[in-house]
Each structure stands twice: as C-alpha cells, then as structure tokens.
C-alpha cells in the first residue's frame, strides 16, 4: 500500500476546507449586510416583530456597549422584545454601512450606523426617541444562514422628547 506524502495530504485538506468556505468579495459582503440590515433588522422595528432580528442572534453571540457593559444572546433575547409593547410606530430607520472587512474563516466585520426615530406610548402621552448608534458587527454564514456573532457599540446618542 502506497501513502501520499504529508505535504500532499495537507494541501488536499486545505483545498477541501477552502472549497467549503467561499470567500466573499467586499462588494458581495456589503450586499449581504445591506439585505440583512435593510431587511430583517429594519422590518423588526417597522413591523414590531422582534423575532425577525433575534433569528440572526446565535447562542454564542457577545456584545459590548459603549459604556463597557457586556451581554450575551440570552440577555439580548430577554431585553430586545421589551421595547415593542409601548412602540406606536417607527418613523425612520436608516442604515449606513461605513466599512466592511472580509476576515479569514468567512467572518464579515462591518462598521454600521443606525439612525432611528420611534414614537412610543407613555403614561404622560406619546414621546419620540431619536437614536444614532454606530456598531462594529461581526457576521458569519452558518449553514446558509447569516448570524451576528459579535457586536461592539462604538457610539450611542439618544434624544427623547414629548410628542408635539
């Protein structure tokens, strides 16, 4: 029985691994992120359906807020839906993809700015919340589904005012 040299076997394994994890171009990565942020993420707020956002959050998700506070997928799944019962409507939800890096192993890392203007119902009447947040989000394609594995909040500016 003849065996292949170790170098040939290593090359074959690398070739198979590379074939299974296609590398996206920056343009392709931007297109994927554009569809995610302007699709399910935006629709979660506009349609008041938090599950559209949360289906992209895997169990190993980790996040760091601008103040250093950290939370995981379980905390996000508990917190995120709490804002929807008092939400009247999303007036504006804009997304700007500032920068995209395609990293080894298929991770797409992007700096994204979200601007939302949402009307909420409160005890003293309706009020508006205007938020501008910038994040570095890391995404991976797992089994044909894109999930956000890490989020790092870089900026959070929020203004609240009574509804005129």
Secondary structure, 3 states (H helix, E strand, C coil): CCCCCHHHHHHHHHHHHHHHCCCCCHHHHHHHHHHHHHHHHHHHHHCCCHHHHHCCEEEEEEEECCCCCEEEHHHHHHHHHHHCCCEEEEEEEEEEEEEEEECHHHCEEEEEEEEEEEEEEECCEEEEEEEEEEEEEEEEEECCEEEEEEEEEEEEEEEEEECC
